[in-house]
Amino acid sequence: MKPALAAAGPGFEVIDVDANPDAVRAFRVSALPTLVRMAGSRETARASGARDVSGLRRFRDEGR
């Protein structure tokens, strides 16, 4: 999904689950890919599964 995330524009942070197991636990990730929308330190939405560029933008922008 890295190419789709890059094409979707700003507002996404990719976390390498192999290098950051603490983040996996903290965000309760059980499937890959998992999208978590945050507002400050509060989770406002979550989705699992691959998305295309328009789907990524829609997920990001629903929280605005």
VMD Tcl script that draws the C-alpha trace (Angstrom):
set ca {
  {0.00 0.00 0.00}
  {2.99 2.34 0.18}
  {2.48 3.64 -3.40}
  {-1.22 4.31 -2.73}
  {-0.39 6.07 0.55}
  {2.20 8.25 -1.18}
  {-0.28 9.12 -3.94}
  {-3.05 9.90 -1.42}
  {-1.06 12.84 -0.10}
  {-0.31 14.11 3.40}
  {-2.02 12.90 6.53}
  {-0.73 9.33 6.72}
  {2.02 7.82 8.82}
  {3.27 4.33 8.06}
  {4.40 2.27 11.03}
  {6.65 -0.73 10.37}
  {5.01 -3.39 12.54}
  {8.14 -5.56 12.56}
  {10.29 -2.73 13.84}
  {7.66 -1.33 16.24}
  {5.91 -4.14 18.13}
  {5.01 -1.71 20.93}
  {2.96 0.35 18.47}
  {1.18 -2.81 17.30}
  {0.12 -3.53 20.87}
  {-0.74 0.08 21.68}
  {-3.00 0.39 18.63}
  {-4.36 -3.18 19.02}
  {-3.51 -4.10 15.44}
  {-4.67 -7.62 14.60}
  {-4.79 -7.43 10.79}
  {-2.69 -5.76 8.13}
  {-3.11 -3.22 6.80}
  {-4.96 -1.36 9.54}
  {-5.87 2.31 9.25}
  {-6.41 4.27 12.47}
  {-7.69 7.85 12.24}
  {-6.59 10.01 15.15}
  {-7.73 13.37 16.46}
  {-4.94 14.39 18.79}
  {-4.44 11.36 21.04}
  {-7.98 10.03 20.49}
  {-8.86 7.32 17.96}
  {-11.85 8.40 15.86}
  {-12.05 5.58 13.30}
  {-10.47 2.27 12.36}
  {-10.54 0.13 9.21}
  {-8.72 -3.00 8.09}
  {-7.92 -4.05 4.58}
  {-6.27 -2.54 1.55}
  {-7.64 0.68 0.06}
  {-6.99 2.39 -3.24}
  {-6.01 6.08 -3.38}
  {-9.60 7.35 -3.37}
  {-10.50 5.03 -0.49}
  {-7.53 6.27 1.55}
  {-8.47 9.90 0.91}
  {-12.09 9.20 1.84}
  {-11.02 7.55 5.12}
  {-8.71 10.46 5.94}
  {-11.17 13.20 4.98}
  {-14.23 11.78 6.79}
  {-12.64 12.92 10.02}
  {-12.29 16.56 8.98}
}
mol new
graphics top color blue
foreach p $ca { graphics top sphere $p radius 0.5 }
foreach p [lrange $ca 0 end-1] q [lrange $ca 1 end] { graphics top cylinder $p $q radius 0.2 }
display resetview
